[in-house]
Amino acid sequence: MTNIKDALKYKFSNERFWEVQDQIHVWSFAHELLTTLRSLKTEFSFISLVDLCGLDNTKKKNKKIWQNDFEVVIQLLSLEENQRLTLHIPLKESDVFPDISIIYYNAKSYLNELYDLVGIRFEGFDPDYRMFLSNSFDGFPLRKSFDSKKSQTSNFRETPHREVSLSEGHKSVQKGWVEAQPFDSINNPLGRFLIELEDEKINKVISDLGLTHRGIEKLLEKRKVNEAFHIVGKLNYFSSVVNEIAWAKTVEEFLEIEVSDRVKALRMVFLEFSRVVEHLQFFINICKELEYMSFYWDCIKMRELIYKLYERYSGQRIHLAIVDIGGMKSDVPLGWITDSLDVLKELGKGIRDLENGLNNTRWWVHEIAGADLSADFAIKIGLTGPSLRACGVNYDLRKNQPYYFYNEVDFNIPLGINGSGYDRYLVLIEEMKQSLLILTQVLDNLPTGKIYHPDIPSSINPRFSVLSVDDPKKRHELMTSIIEGVSLKDQDFYSCLEAPNGELGFYLVGDESHYPYRVKVRTPGFPIISHIDEISKGIDIKKFNQFVMTLNLVANEYDR
């Protein structure tokens, strides 16, 4: 780790190299960017482009010497060295960003997003194409000058005209376009896809991104840090508490806040329960699609066991709202840990029965197999989570970049071989078993201690802390500090964790304010949906719904 840092420092010099809490940051001019990226990829093994975002610095209070009005920030990852790097590229409004997709294959979708939301042009961009927004949309929402009060409407993309071709030898081939909207039990629909068919085989898929776009990143700029939990929780309805924990973790690492051991352990408990819930949701969706109703109801019952634990802890079943900056909003109720351990035993038996039942079902393997993905292709397009591990790539943030107590618990990382739907099924089943193992270890050894941070008033129960102060002046000061929350330093920071469907990260930029200057959400589903055309090419249209479900896609998440 030290060697690669020293080598980068030598290459970029002190003027272009700095560290933020062991995170490497460098900056480069746009005209030398392609050379820089080739060097980082070949010499330093930064083979994976994790995320890319644009910044509008026109309203920034303290711009660095090298910063211009606009900036592009690229997150790179070296799997070999297990090292991350944040690359900054300053730009003027008139500059054209290089097309870096010639180096990083998955960059094209990020570049389209860059133009769509921030208005930064890149080489070869189409001014008439908007990725998340309607082609008639006026302006760029993530610019500081954008009038967010102005009302605008977005329309569906039109389905291309149906064509018929009879020119392929003696065989008559029917060509045409259809529209598909796979459903799940919460997000209806999961997404909208325009599919070109040759007979019953998929030839091309266009994903209508933006169908559920709600401007999460723009909303986060208008909320104080401690007011953002109800927004980030809406990214993924299946595991909203994971998004809350990821946001709290980002802010805490940004401000170098150390939470108590009990808080770390409780967050691990909810992270792993959420992993089981989201994987069960996959089985609920696909068993309903295939009309395996006995397995469907078995999964519903298992999910209900966890939801009842959620309800006892927080009073809610989906949006728990239990996380705060520096701690948790409440401690475990009396008897909750014992009941949780009992639930784990029931879940263990239920998951084994589910696995045995599906494996003995005649058509199960046939229905979900196919659409194999190679490990090289999965890395190239930026896959993470179970979809990446199903391709045989042993990468899990809980092991590779451990946080909380993941380096102290005993668990294994399940891997697939061919990257097919069947491999993904096997990985998900085994991951649920490993989550139960982690939960048992943590609950058996739950540390004692406080669930709030003593130096952060907003992490203490506001009613109790305010009413316990007799002096009216001090009470007013305490109430003010609770309402305002924490203040963000003038720096930027990227933090991530292993969500149930892959790497969930937040890139946070502060500017000496209680409000974030910029937030970029790195969602696990965006790389998949961006390359759905290549991934699904050649599969049977009748299997398309099942295929999409095996990829753990959540529309609210990748659309943001």
C-alpha positions as CSV (number, residue, x, y, z in Angstrom):
1,M,0.0,0.0,0.0
2,T,2.8,2.4,0.9
3,N,4.7,1.6,-2.3
4,I,1.9,2.5,-4.6
5,K,1.3,5.7,-2.7
6,D,5.0,6.7,-2.9
7,A,5.0,5.8,-6.6
8,L,2.0,8.0,-7.3
9,K,3.4,10.8,-5.2
10,Y,6.6,10.7,-7.2
11,K,4.7,10.6,-10.5
12,F,2.3,13.5,-9.8
13,S,4.6,15.6,-7.4
14,N,3.4,17.3,-4.2
15,E,1.5,20.0,-6.2
16,R,-0.9,17.4,-7.7
17,F,-1.0,14.7,-5.0
18,W,-2.7,14.8,-1.6
19,E,-4.3,12.5,0.9
20,V,-7.6,12.8,2.8
21,Q,-7.7,10.2,5.6
22,D,-5.6,7.7,3.7
23,Q,-7.5,8.3,0.5
24,I,-5.3,9.2,-2.5
25,H,-6.3,12.3,-4.5
26,V,-4.5,13.6,-7.6
27,W,-5.5,16.2,-10.3
28,S,-4.7,16.3,-14.0
29,F,-5.4,18.7,-16.9
30,A,-8.0,17.6,-19.4
31,H,-5.5,17.7,-22.3
32,E,-3.3,15.2,-20.6
33,L,-6.0,13.0,-19.1
34,L,-5.9,10.1,-21.6
35,T,-2.1,9.7,-21.0
36,T,-2.7,9.9,-17.3
37,L,-5.4,7.3,-17.3
38,R,-3.4,4.9,-19.5
39,S,-0.5,5.2,-17.0
40,L,-2.8,4.6,-14.0
41,K,-4.4,1.6,-15.7
42,T,-1.2,-0.1,-17.0
43,E,1.5,1.0,-14.5
44,F,-0.5,1.1,-11.3
45,S,-3.2,-1.5,-12.1
46,F,-6.2,0.8,-11.6
47,I,-8.3,-1.3,-14.0
48,S,-11.7,-0.5,-12.7
49,L,-13.6,2.8,-13.1
50,V,-16.0,2.8,-10.1
51,D,-17.8,6.1,-10.6
52,L,-17.6,9.5,-12.4
53,C,-19.3,12.7,-11.5
54,G,-19.3,16.4,-12.4
55,L,-19.1,19.4,-10.1
56,D,-20.2,23.0,-10.6
57,N,-17.7,25.1,-8.5
58,T,-19.2,28.5,-9.4
59,K,-20.7,28.9,-5.9
60,K,-17.8,27.3,-4.0
61,K,-16.5,29.6,-1.2
62,N,-12.9,28.3,-1.2
63,K,-11.7,27.1,-4.5
64,K,-8.2,25.6,-4.7
65,I,-5.6,27.2,-7.0
66,W,-6.0,24.5,-9.6
67,Q,-9.8,24.4,-9.6
68,N,-11.9,26.0,-12.4
69,D,-15.7,26.7,-12.5
70,F,-16.3,23.0,-13.4
71,E,-14.7,19.8,-12.4
72,V,-14.9,16.1,-13.2
73,V,-14.1,13.6,-10.5
74,I,-13.3,10.0,-11.3
75,Q,-13.1,7.1,-8.7
76,L,-10.7,4.4,-9.7
77,L,-10.0,1.0,-8.1
78,S,-7.0,-1.3,-8.2
79,L,-8.3,-4.8,-7.4
80,E,-4.7,-6.1,-7.3
81,E,-3.5,-3.6,-4.7
82,N,-6.9,-3.1,-3.1
83,Q,-6.3,0.7,-3.4
84,R,-8.7,3.5,-4.5
85,L,-7.8,6.8,-6.1
86,T,-9.8,9.9,-6.7
87,L,-8.8,11.8,-9.9
88,H,-9.8,15.5,-10.3
89,I,-9.9,17.2,-13.7
90,P,-10.6,21.0,-13.7
91,L,-12.6,22.4,-16.6
92,K,-13.9,25.7,-18.0
93,E,-17.5,25.8,-19.2
94,S,-16.2,25.9,-22.8
95,D,-14.0,22.9,-22.4
96,V,-14.8,19.6,-24.0
97,F,-14.0,16.6,-21.8
98,P,-12.0,13.7,-23.5
99,D,-13.9,10.5,-24.4
100,I,-12.2,8.2,-21.8
101,S,-14.4,5.2,-22.9
102,I,-11.4,4.2,-25.2
103,I,-9.6,3.4,-21.9
104,Y,-12.4,2.5,-19.5
105,Y,-15.1,0.6,-21.3
106,N,-17.9,1.5,-18.9
107,A,-17.2,5.3,-19.0
108,K,-19.7,6.0,-21.8
109,S,-22.8,5.8,-19.6
110,Y,-21.1,8.0,-16.9
111,L,-20.2,10.6,-19.6
112,N,-23.8,10.7,-20.9
113,E,-24.9,11.3,-17.3
114,L,-22.3,14.0,-17.0
115,Y,-23.8,15.9,-19.8
116,D,-27.4,15.2,-18.9
117,L,-27.2,16.5,-15.3
118,V,-24.2,18.9,-15.2
119,G,-24.0,20.0,-18.8
120,I,-20.3,19.1,-19.3
121,R,-19.7,18.3,-22.9
122,F,-17.5,15.4,-24.0
123,E,-16.0,14.3,-27.3
124,G,-18.6,12.6,-29.5
125,F,-21.6,13.6,-27.3
126,D,-25.1,13.9,-28.8
127,P,-26.7,17.2,-27.7
128,D,-30.1,15.8,-28.5
129,Y,-29.8,12.8,-26.2
130,R,-30.7,13.0,-22.5
131,M,-30.0,10.0,-20.4
132,F,-32.3,10.5,-17.3
133,L,-34.4,13.5,-18.6
134,S,-36.7,14.0,-21.5
135,N,-35.0,15.3,-24.7
136,S,-37.1,18.4,-24.4
137,F,-35.9,19.2,-20.8
138,D,-34.5,22.7,-20.5
139,G,-31.3,23.1,-18.5
140,F,-28.9,21.0,-16.4
141,P,-30.3,20.2,-12.9
142,L,-27.1,19.8,-11.0
143,R,-25.8,23.2,-12.0
144,K,-25.9,25.8,-9.2
145,S,-27.7,28.2,-11.6
146,F,-30.5,25.8,-12.4
147,D,-34.0,27.0,-11.4
148,S,-35.4,24.0,-9.5
149,K,-38.8,25.7,-9.0
150,K,-39.5,25.8,-12.7
151,S,-42.0,23.2,-13.7
152,Q,-41.1,20.8,-16.5
153,T,-42.5,17.5,-17.8
154,S,-40.8,14.4,-19.1
155,N,-42.2,11.9,-21.6
156,F,-41.5,8.3,-22.3
157,R,-39.1,7.4,-25.1
158,E,-41.1,6.4,-28.2
159,T,-41.0,2.7,-29.2
160,P,-39.1,2.4,-32.5
161,H,-41.1,1.6,-35.6
162,R,-41.8,-2.1,-36.2
163,E,-40.0,-3.7,-39.1
164,V,-40.1,-7.0,-40.9
165,S,-37.2,-8.6,-42.7
166,L,-37.4,-11.8,-44.9
167,S,-33.9,-11.5,-46.3
168,E,-32.0,-14.1,-44.3
169,G,-31.6,-17.1,-46.7
170,H,-34.7,-19.3,-46.9
171,K,-35.7,-18.8,-43.3
172,S,-38.3,-16.1,-42.6
173,V,-37.1,-14.0,-39.7
174,Q,-39.6,-11.7,-37.9
175,K,-38.0,-8.5,-36.6
176,G,-39.7,-5.9,-34.5
177,W,-39.8,-3.9,-31.3
178,V,-41.7,-4.7,-28.1
179,E,-42.0,-2.9,-24.7
180,A,-41.3,-4.8,-21.5
181,Q,-41.9,-3.6,-17.9
182,P,-40.8,-6.3,-15.4
183,F,-42.6,-6.0,-12.1
184,D,-41.7,-6.6,-8.5
185,S,-43.8,-6.4,-5.4
186,I,-42.8,-2.9,-4.3
187,N,-41.4,-1.0,-7.3
188,N,-44.1,-1.2,-10.0
189,P,-42.7,-1.3,-12.6
190,L,-39.1,-2.2,-12.1
191,G,-38.1,-0.4,-15.2
192,R,-39.1,0.1,-18.8
193,F,-37.2,-1.6,-21.6
194,L,-37.6,-1.3,-25.4
195,I,-36.6,-4.6,-26.9
196,E,-35.7,-5.4,-30.6
197,L,-36.4,-9.0,-31.4
198,E,-35.3,-11.4,-34.1
199,D,-38.0,-14.1,-33.9
200,E,-38.0,-14.7,-30.1
201,K,-34.4,-13.8,-29.4
202,I,-33.3,-10.4,-28.1
203,N,-31.2,-8.5,-30.5
204,K,-31.1,-5.1,-28.8
205,V,-32.4,-3.6,-25.5
206,I,-32.8,0.1,-24.8
207,S,-33.4,0.9,-21.1
208,D,-35.6,3.9,-20.6
209,L,-33.6,5.5,-17.7
210,G,-35.2,8.3,-15.8
211,L,-38.6,6.6,-15.5
212,T,-38.4,7.0,-11.7
213,H,-35.8,9.7,-11.5
214,R,-36.5,11.9,-8.5
215,G,-33.4,14.1,-8.3
216,I,-32.0,12.5,-5.1
217,E,-28.7,14.2,-5.5
218,K,-30.2,17.6,-6.0
219,L,-32.5,17.1,-2.9
220,L,-29.5,16.2,-0.8
221,E,-27.8,19.6,-1.6
222,K,-30.9,21.3,-0.1
223,R,-30.9,19.3,3.2
224,K,-28.7,19.5,6.2
225,V,-26.5,16.4,6.8
226,N,-28.7,15.1,9.6
227,E,-31.9,15.7,7.6
228,A,-30.9,13.5,4.7
229,F,-31.7,10.1,6.1
230,H,-35.3,10.0,4.9
231,I,-34.1,10.8,1.4
232,V,-31.3,8.3,1.0
233,G,-33.6,5.7,2.6
234,K,-35.8,6.0,-0.5
235,L,-33.1,4.8,-2.8
236,N,-33.8,1.1,-2.1
237,Y,-37.1,0.2,-0.5
238,F,-36.0,-3.4,0.2
239,S,-33.0,-2.3,2.4
240,S,-33.6,1.3,3.3
241,V,-31.6,1.0,6.5
242,V,-28.5,0.0,4.4
243,N,-28.7,3.4,2.7
244,E,-29.1,5.2,6.0
245,I,-26.0,3.4,7.4
246,A,-24.0,4.1,4.3
247,W,-24.8,7.9,4.6
248,A,-24.0,8.0,8.3
249,K,-20.7,6.1,7.6
250,T,-19.8,8.6,4.9
251,V,-20.4,11.7,7.1
252,E,-18.7,10.1,10.1
253,E,-15.6,9.2,8.1
254,F,-15.6,12.6,6.5
255,L,-15.6,14.3,9.9
256,E,-13.4,11.6,11.5
257,I,-16.1,10.7,14.0
258,E,-15.5,7.4,15.8
259,V,-18.8,5.6,16.8
260,S,-19.1,3.3,19.8
261,D,-18.6,-0.5,19.5
262,R,-22.2,-1.1,20.3
263,V,-23.3,1.2,17.4
264,K,-20.9,-0.6,15.0
265,A,-22.3,-4.0,16.1
266,L,-26.0,-2.9,15.8
267,R,-25.4,-1.5,12.3
268,M,-23.8,-4.8,11.3
269,V,-26.9,-6.6,12.6
270,F,-29.2,-4.5,10.4
271,L,-26.9,-4.6,7.4
272,E,-27.0,-8.4,7.4
273,F,-30.7,-8.7,8.2
274,S,-31.2,-6.4,5.2
275,R,-29.0,-8.6,3.0
276,V,-31.2,-11.6,3.8
277,V,-34.4,-9.5,3.2
278,E,-33.2,-8.3,-0.2
279,H,-32.1,-11.8,-1.3
280,L,-35.4,-13.2,-0.1
281,Q,-37.1,-10.5,-2.2
282,F,-35.3,-11.9,-5.3
283,F,-36.8,-15.4,-4.6
284,I,-40.2,-13.8,-3.9
285,N,-40.2,-12.0,-7.3
286,I,-38.9,-14.9,-9.4
287,C,-41.0,-17.6,-7.7
288,K,-44.1,-15.5,-8.4
289,E,-43.0,-15.0,-12.0
290,L,-42.5,-18.7,-12.5
291,E,-45.7,-19.5,-10.4
292,Y,-43.8,-21.6,-7.8
293,M,-46.3,-20.4,-5.3
294,S,-45.3,-22.7,-2.4
295,F,-41.8,-21.4,-2.4
296,Y,-43.2,-17.9,-2.9
297,W,-45.2,-18.1,0.4
298,D,-42.3,-19.7,2.2
299,C,-40.1,-16.7,1.3
300,I,-42.9,-14.3,2.3
301,K,-43.1,-16.0,5.7
302,M,-39.3,-15.8,6.2
303,R,-39.3,-12.1,5.3
304,E,-42.1,-11.5,7.7
305,L,-40.1,-12.9,10.6
306,I,-37.4,-10.2,10.0
307,Y,-40.1,-7.5,9.4
308,K,-41.6,-8.3,12.8
309,L,-38.1,-7.8,14.4
310,Y,-37.9,-4.4,12.6
311,E,-41.3,-3.4,13.8
312,R,-40.4,-4.2,17.4
313,Y,-37.2,-2.2,17.2
314,S,-38.4,0.9,15.3
315,G,-42.2,0.7,14.9
316,Q,-41.8,0.4,11.2
317,R,-41.2,-2.4,8.7
318,I,-39.5,-0.9,5.7
319,H,-38.3,2.7,6.3
320,L,-36.8,2.1,9.8
321,A,-35.3,5.6,10.4
322,I,-33.1,4.3,13.2
323,V,-29.7,5.7,12.2
324,D,-28.2,9.0,13.2
325,I,-24.8,10.7,12.7
326,G,-22.6,9.3,15.4
327,G,-25.0,6.6,16.6
328,M,-28.4,5.0,16.5
329,K,-31.7,6.6,17.5
330,S,-32.7,3.9,19.9
331,D,-31.3,0.8,21.6
332,V,-32.6,-2.7,21.3
333,P,-35.9,-3.4,23.2
334,L,-35.9,-5.9,26.1
335,G,-35.8,-9.5,24.8
336,W,-35.1,-8.4,21.2
337,I,-31.7,-10.2,21.0
338,T,-33.1,-13.5,22.2
339,D,-36.0,-13.3,19.8
340,S,-33.5,-12.5,17.0
341,L,-31.4,-15.6,17.7
342,D,-34.6,-17.7,17.6
343,V,-35.5,-16.1,14.3
344,L,-32.1,-17.0,12.9
345,K,-32.7,-20.7,13.6
346,E,-36.0,-20.5,11.8
347,L,-34.4,-18.7,8.9
348,G,-31.6,-21.2,8.7
349,K,-34.1,-24.1,8.3
350,G,-36.3,-22.2,5.9
351,I,-33.3,-21.3,3.6
352,R,-32.1,-24.9,3.6
353,D,-35.6,-26.1,2.7
354,L,-35.9,-23.5,0.0
355,E,-32.6,-24.5,-1.6
356,N,-33.5,-28.2,-1.5
357,G,-36.9,-27.6,-2.9
358,L,-35.7,-25.5,-5.8
359,N,-32.9,-27.8,-6.7
360,N,-35.4,-30.7,-6.9
361,T,-37.8,-28.7,-9.0
362,R,-37.6,-30.0,-12.6
363,W,-37.5,-26.7,-14.5
364,W,-35.8,-24.4,-12.1
365,V,-32.2,-24.6,-13.5
366,H,-33.6,-24.4,-17.1
367,E,-35.6,-21.3,-16.3
368,I,-32.8,-19.2,-14.7
369,A,-29.7,-20.5,-16.5
370,G,-28.1,-18.7,-19.4
371,A,-26.6,-15.3,-20.2
372,D,-23.2,-16.2,-18.9
373,L,-20.8,-13.3,-18.0
374,S,-17.1,-13.7,-18.0
375,A,-15.0,-12.3,-15.1
376,D,-13.1,-9.9,-17.5
377,F,-16.4,-8.5,-18.9
378,A,-17.9,-8.1,-15.4
379,I,-14.9,-6.1,-14.2
380,K,-14.8,-4.1,-17.5
381,I,-18.5,-2.9,-17.1
382,G,-18.1,-2.2,-13.4
383,L,-20.2,-5.0,-11.8
384,T,-20.0,-5.4,-8.0
385,G,-21.7,-7.5,-5.4
386,P,-23.3,-10.9,-6.0
387,S,-23.3,-10.4,-9.8
388,L,-19.5,-9.9,-9.8
389,R,-18.9,-12.8,-7.4
390,A,-21.1,-15.1,-9.5
391,C,-18.5,-14.6,-12.3
392,G,-15.8,-15.9,-10.0
393,V,-14.2,-12.6,-8.9
394,N,-13.4,-12.8,-5.2
395,Y,-14.2,-9.2,-4.2
396,D,-16.3,-8.2,-1.2
397,L,-15.9,-4.9,0.6
398,R,-16.6,-6.7,3.9
399,K,-13.3,-8.7,3.4
400,N,-11.3,-6.4,1.0
401,Q,-11.9,-3.1,2.8
402,P,-13.4,-4.2,6.1
403,Y,-15.4,-1.7,8.2
404,Y,-17.0,-2.0,11.7
405,F,-16.3,-5.6,13.0
406,Y,-16.3,-7.5,9.7
407,N,-12.6,-8.3,10.1
408,E,-13.3,-10.0,13.4
409,V,-16.2,-12.3,12.4
410,D,-15.8,-15.6,10.7
411,F,-17.6,-15.9,7.3
412,N,-16.9,-17.0,3.7
413,I,-17.4,-15.3,0.4
414,P,-19.4,-17.6,-2.0
415,L,-18.3,-17.5,-5.6
416,G,-19.7,-18.7,-8.9
417,I,-18.0,-19.9,-12.0
418,N,-19.8,-19.0,-15.2
419,G,-21.6,-15.8,-14.2
420,S,-25.0,-17.2,-15.3
421,G,-28.4,-16.8,-13.6
422,Y,-27.9,-20.2,-11.9
423,D,-24.5,-19.0,-10.5
424,R,-26.2,-15.9,-9.2
425,Y,-28.9,-18.0,-7.5
426,L,-26.2,-20.2,-5.8
427,V,-24.3,-17.1,-4.6
428,L,-27.5,-15.5,-3.2
429,I,-28.5,-18.7,-1.3
430,E,-25.0,-19.1,0.2
431,E,-24.8,-15.4,1.1
432,M,-28.0,-15.7,3.1
433,K,-26.4,-18.6,5.1
434,Q,-23.2,-16.6,5.7
435,S,-25.3,-13.6,6.8
436,L,-27.0,-15.7,9.4
437,L,-23.6,-16.9,10.6
438,I,-22.4,-13.3,10.9
439,L,-25.6,-12.3,12.8
440,T,-25.2,-15.2,15.2
441,Q,-21.7,-14.1,16.1
442,V,-22.5,-10.4,16.5
443,L,-25.7,-11.0,18.5
444,D,-24.0,-13.5,20.8
445,N,-21.2,-10.9,21.5
446,L,-23.1,-7.6,21.3
447,P,-20.9,-5.0,23.1
448,T,-22.2,-2.7,25.8
449,G,-21.9,1.1,25.6
450,K,-23.7,4.2,24.4
451,I,-25.7,4.3,21.2
452,Y,-25.0,8.0,20.6
453,H,-21.9,10.2,20.3
454,P,-21.5,12.6,23.3
455,D,-20.0,15.4,21.2
456,I,-22.8,15.5,18.6
457,P,-26.1,16.9,20.1
458,S,-28.2,15.7,17.2
459,S,-27.3,12.0,17.9
460,I,-28.8,12.3,21.4
461,N,-32.6,12.0,21.9
462,P,-33.5,15.7,21.4
463,R,-36.5,15.6,23.9
464,F,-34.4,14.1,26.7
465,S,-31.3,16.2,26.2
466,V,-33.1,19.5,25.9
467,L,-35.5,19.0,28.8
468,S,-32.6,17.9,31.1
469,V,-31.1,21.4,30.8
470,D,-32.4,24.0,33.4
471,D,-30.8,27.1,32.1
472,P,-33.0,28.7,29.3
473,K,-30.0,30.1,27.5
474,K,-28.1,26.8,27.4
475,R,-31.3,25.0,26.5
476,H,-31.7,27.4,23.5
477,E,-28.1,26.8,22.4
478,L,-28.5,23.1,22.7
479,M,-31.7,23.1,20.7
480,T,-30.0,25.2,18.0
481,S,-27.1,22.8,17.7
482,I,-29.5,19.9,17.4
483,I,-31.4,21.6,14.6
484,E,-28.3,22.7,12.7
485,G,-26.5,19.4,13.0
486,V,-22.9,18.9,12.0
487,S,-20.9,21.2,9.7
488,L,-18.9,19.8,6.8
489,K,-15.3,20.8,6.2
490,D,-14.0,22.2,2.9
491,Q,-12.9,18.8,1.5
492,D,-14.2,15.9,-0.5
493,F,-14.5,12.2,0.5
494,Y,-15.7,8.9,-1.0
495,S,-17.0,6.2,1.3
496,C,-18.7,2.9,0.4
497,L,-20.0,-0.4,1.9
498,E,-21.1,-3.8,0.6
499,A,-24.9,-3.4,0.1
500,P,-27.0,-6.5,-0.7
501,N,-26.7,-5.9,-4.4
502,G,-23.2,-4.5,-4.6
503,E,-21.1,-1.4,-3.8
504,L,-23.1,1.5,-2.5
505,G,-21.0,4.7,-2.2
506,F,-21.4,8.4,-1.5
507,Y,-19.0,11.0,-2.8
508,L,-19.5,14.0,-0.5
509,V,-18.1,17.5,-1.0
510,G,-18.2,20.0,1.8
511,D,-17.8,23.8,1.8
512,E,-17.8,24.9,5.5
513,S,-21.6,24.5,5.8
514,H,-24.3,22.4,7.4
515,Y,-25.4,21.6,3.8
516,P,-23.5,19.3,1.4
517,Y,-22.1,21.2,-1.6
518,R,-22.4,18.2,-3.8
519,V,-23.4,14.5,-3.3
520,K,-22.9,11.8,-5.9
521,V,-24.5,8.4,-5.2
522,R,-22.7,5.4,-6.6
523,T,-25.4,2.8,-6.9
524,P,-24.8,-0.9,-7.6
525,G,-27.5,-1.1,-10.4
526,F,-26.3,1.7,-12.6
527,P,-23.4,-0.3,-14.3
528,I,-25.7,-3.2,-15.0
529,I,-28.6,-1.2,-16.5
530,S,-26.1,0.8,-18.6
531,H,-24.9,-2.4,-20.3
532,I,-28.2,-4.3,-20.2
533,D,-28.1,-4.4,-24.1
534,E,-24.8,-6.4,-24.1
535,I,-25.7,-8.6,-21.1
536,S,-29.1,-9.7,-22.5
537,K,-28.2,-10.1,-26.2
538,G,-29.3,-13.4,-27.6
539,I,-31.5,-14.6,-24.7
540,D,-35.1,-15.7,-25.2
541,I,-37.7,-13.0,-24.7
542,K,-39.7,-15.4,-22.5
543,K,-36.8,-15.5,-20.0
544,F,-36.2,-11.7,-20.0
545,N,-38.1,-11.0,-16.8
546,Q,-36.4,-13.8,-14.9
547,F,-33.0,-12.7,-16.3
548,V,-33.6,-9.1,-15.1
549,M,-34.6,-10.3,-11.6
550,T,-31.4,-12.3,-11.2
551,L,-29.4,-9.1,-11.6
552,N,-30.8,-7.6,-8.3
553,L,-31.9,-4.4,-10.1
554,V,-33.8,-1.8,-8.2
555,A,-35.2,1.0,-10.4
556,N,-35.4,3.7,-7.6
557,E,-31.8,3.1,-6.9
558,Y,-30.2,3.2,-10.4
559,D,-32.5,6.0,-11.5
560,R,-31.9,8.1,-8.3
